[in-house]
Amino acid sequence: MIYYVLTEEEWELAKEEDEYWPSDFDDRGYIPCANPGQTEHLVDELMLKNDPLVLVSIDPQKLESVIIYEDVHESGMMKPHVYGYINIDAIMGVKDYHRPTFPITN
């Protein structure tokens, strides 16, 4: 599984559309996702602040878009990047996400 964090509002819209395209996709060119243990870093990268958040678990085998594992920020961590949309039927789990109360450091 790979993971992605989005706002509740984005999740509701994605369910209606049967796919998810983040609003910054044209600027970034991919959807940054996370491996287990990397979600806090992902939330920091996406600069998600006070909005209610949802964590989705994505089955890479069901994803219709290409996944490339990269270290684009030279952090020493390979992270999955989805080059395309996330089809809703590839999402295997959804739960509320609560940020840790401590800062994440690299």
N, C-alpha and C positions, 0 to 999 in steps of 0.2 A: 504494500500500500504506500501511496504518497499522499500528502496532505496539502490543503489550501485553506486559508482563512479569509472570509469575506464578511461584509456586514449583513445583518438580517434582511435589510432592504434589498441588497444585491441578490441574496439567496431567493427571496420571494419572486423577484423578476426572472431569475434564471429558471425557476420551476415553470413559470408561465411560458417561457420561450423554448424549453427543453434543451437549452445549452447556455453556457456562461462565457461571455466576453467581457473582461474588465474594461473600464472606461479608459485606462491608460495603455491599452494594448498597442495602439498605433505608435505611441511614443517608445514603448519598451521593446515591442516586437515578440514578446513571449509572456507566458504566465509563470511567474516564479512560484514553485511549490517547495515542499519540504519532505525530507525523510523523517522517520521517527527520531524524536529528540531535537529537531531543528525548528519546531513551530514558533518558539519565542523569537528566534532570529528572523523568521519570515514576517512576523507581525511588526517587528522593528523596521525591516526593509520596506514593507508596504506603508509604513507610517500611519497605521491604524491607531486612532487615539481613543476617544470616548464612546464611539458608536457601539451598540450591542453587536457582538461578533458570533460567527458560526464557524466551526471547524468541520470540514468535509474530508472524508476518507475516499480516495480515488483508487480504483483498480486499474493499474497501468495496462493490463491485458484488454480491458473493455474500452479504453480511451481511443477515440477515433483520430486524434491528433498525434503528432510525433513528440516524443519525450527525449531530450538530450540532457545528460548529466554534465554540468559545467561548474567552474569556479570563476564566475565573471568578476567577482570583487576581490579576487586573490586573497581569500580568507583562509585557505587551506581546507575548505569544506566543499565537496562536490554536492551540488543541489540539482534536483530535477526541474527542468524548465519545459513547459508545454508550449510548443510552437503551433498554436491554433486555439480552438475553443475547447472547453470541457463539456462533453456531452453528459447530460444529466443521468443517463442510464449507467454511466461508469462510476457514479457516486454510490458507494456502498454503505456509508454511514454519515450521519449529521448530528452534531451536538453543539450546545452552547459552548462558547470559548470564553474563558476568563483569564485575563492577563495576570501573570505573576506580579506580586507587589514589590519585587526586588528588580533592580536594573540588570539587564543582560549585558555582559561584556564579552569581547572576543579574545 
